[in-house]
Structures are given as structure tokens and as C-alpha cells.
């Protein structure tokens, strides 16, 4: 295969002979051992972890899309931040063009049956991780809601979420007092909504007040007013 090498260090202070040269040496040794042609090595220093912030990585991918058969790197974290990002690269960019990814630390070579099997296992592990995080998040929210805490969703009028907890929204509390006073004076929900709009008093989402939103606020307030 014709392979493009990619080597990277995350800061200028790491750009010494050991780090970059060692990556280059091991990539060349791999290509020599398996009789692959290393047509070019792209070197990145001090660029971000996101692929879009790494111009040399993008240049390497452009060569892979053209004359090369794949891209080789020493470690997974040289290519992307995590397993999910690597899988996205393979599925979205490399596989549609029948190109290979080689990661020396994981013994992954997607041009071989063993490499594809390892990638399949990586995909399963990544999916398990996503599912586990999702399940933990749901369980945590449910437990918090059951204990009377704020778990998710839009805070009700008169409160706001700060740091994952609800606290009183003073301005909205003043509006609630005003709404209740107008209701006690005999005004209808529609009349109260019209008054709030005329006074440019903000609603929760910044839109116009309607009679149903006024009713919801009154129903939720302590000392329910009908």
C-alpha cells in the first residue's frame, strides 16, 4: 500500500528530537516491515485536537483521497480525541473511498480482516460507553426529580437554573405578584395578558403573553387563584 504518515505533538515545547522523530521512525519501520510505501509524512505542532483545526492533518487526508491508499499514525490520540472520533473518520471519510487507517499502538489496519475486527470491537465499546452515559444521565435526573430537585426541562416562571439548581428569579416573582393582584381585582386571564403585553413585561421565553400562560402561572403559584 501507499501510505501517508501523520505525526503530531500538542505544543512547541514537545517538538524535540525524541517525540516527532520517534513517531517518524516507528512509522517508517512499520512500512519497511510490511513492504508499504511511505509516500509522505505530515507533521503538526501545536495544533488543536479537533481535526478541523489541524491544517496538516487535512492536507494528509487530501492526499489519502487522491493517490494514497491510507493514513498511518503511531497512536489513536494523534489522529483524534477519542475512539468515537476515529470511528467517524473511518466511516465517513476513509471507508467510502476504500482507504485504510493504520494505528500502530492498537495494531489496527483496516485493510486487513484483523484490523477490521478490532475496529468493530472499538465501535461496540464506543456504543456501550454512549449508552452507559445516557442511562446514568437518565437515572440521575429521575432520582433528582423524585427527591423534589430540578432535573431537566425549562424552569417554571419565577425561577431560573443556575449551576444545575433552581433559584428564585426576582423580576419574574414581581410579575407573579402583579398577575395575582390583577386577578384578585376581577380581571380575566385575557385582560391580564393584554395588560402585561401593553406594559412590555417579558414572558419566560420573550414572546407575547397569552391567557393560557397567565392561567398556568396562577395555578402554579401558592394560594391558587381561580
C-alpha positions, 0 to 999 in steps of 0.5 A, spaced: 500 500 500 501 507 499 501 510 505 501 517 508 504 518 515 501 523 520 505 525 526 503 530 531 505 533 538 500 538 542 505 544 543 512 547 541 515 545 547 514 537 545 517 538 538 524 535 540 528 530 537 525 524 541 517 525 540 516 527 532 522 523 530 520 517 534 513 517 531 517 518 524 521 512 525 516 507 528 512 509 522 517 508 517 519 501 520 512 499 520 512 500 512 519 497 511 516 491 515 510 490 511 513 492 504 508 499 504 510 505 501 511 511 505 509 516 500 509 522 505 509 524 512 505 530 515 507 533 521 503 538 526 505 542 532 501 545 536 495 544 533 488 543 536 485 536 537 479 537 533 481 535 526 478 541 523 483 545 526 489 541 524 491 544 517 496 538 516 492 533 518 487 535 512 492 536 507 494 528 509 487 526 508 487 530 501 492 526 499 489 519 502 483 521 497 487 522 491 493 517 490 494 514 497 491 508 499 491 510 507 493 514 513 498 511 518 499 514 525 503 511 531 497 512 536 489 513 536 490 520 540 494 523 534 489 522 529 483 524 534 480 525 541 477 519 542 475 512 539 468 515 537 472 520 533 476 515 529 470 511 528 467 517 524 473 518 520 473 511 518 466 511 516 465 517 513 471 519 510 476 513 509 471 507 508 467 510 502 473 511 498 476 504 500 482 507 504 485 504 510 487 507 517 493 504 520 494 505 528 500 502 530 499 502 538 492 498 537 495 494 531 489 496 527 489 496 519 483 496 516 485 493 510 486 487 513 480 482 516 484 483 523 484 490 523 477 490 521 475 486 527 478 490 532 475 496 529 468 493 530 470 491 537 472 499 538 465 501 535 461 496 540 465 499 546 464 506 543 456 504 543 456 501 550 460 507 553 454 512 549 449 508 552 452 507 559 452 515 559 445 516 557 442 511 562 446 514 568 444 521 565 437 518 565 437 515 572 440 521 575 435 526 573 429 521 575 432 520 582 433 528 582 426 529 580 423 524 585 427 527 591 423 534 589 430 537 585 430 540 578 432 535 573 431 537 566 426 541 562 425 549 562 424 552 569 417 554 571 416 562 571 419 565 577 425 561 577 431 560 573 437 554 573 443 556 575 449 551 576 444 545 575 439 548 581 433 552 581 433 559 584 428 564 585 428 569 579 426 576 582 423 580 576 419 574 574 416 573 582 414 581 581 410 579 575 407 573 579 405 578 584 402 583 579 398 577 575 395 575 582 393 582 584 390 583 577 386 577 578 384 578 585 381 585 582 376 581 577 380 581 571 380 575 566 386 571 564 385 575 557 385 582 560 391 580 564 395 578 558 393 584 554 395 588 560 402 585 561 403 585 553 401 593 553 406 594 559 412 590 555 413 585 561 417 579 558 414 572 558 419 566 560 421 565 553 420 573 550 414 572 546 407 575 547 403 573 553 397 569 552 391 567 557 393 560 557 400 562 560 397 567 565 392 561 567 398 556 568 402 561 572 396 562 577 395 555 578 402 554 579 403 559 584 401 558 592 394 560 594 391 558 587 387 563 584 381 561 580 
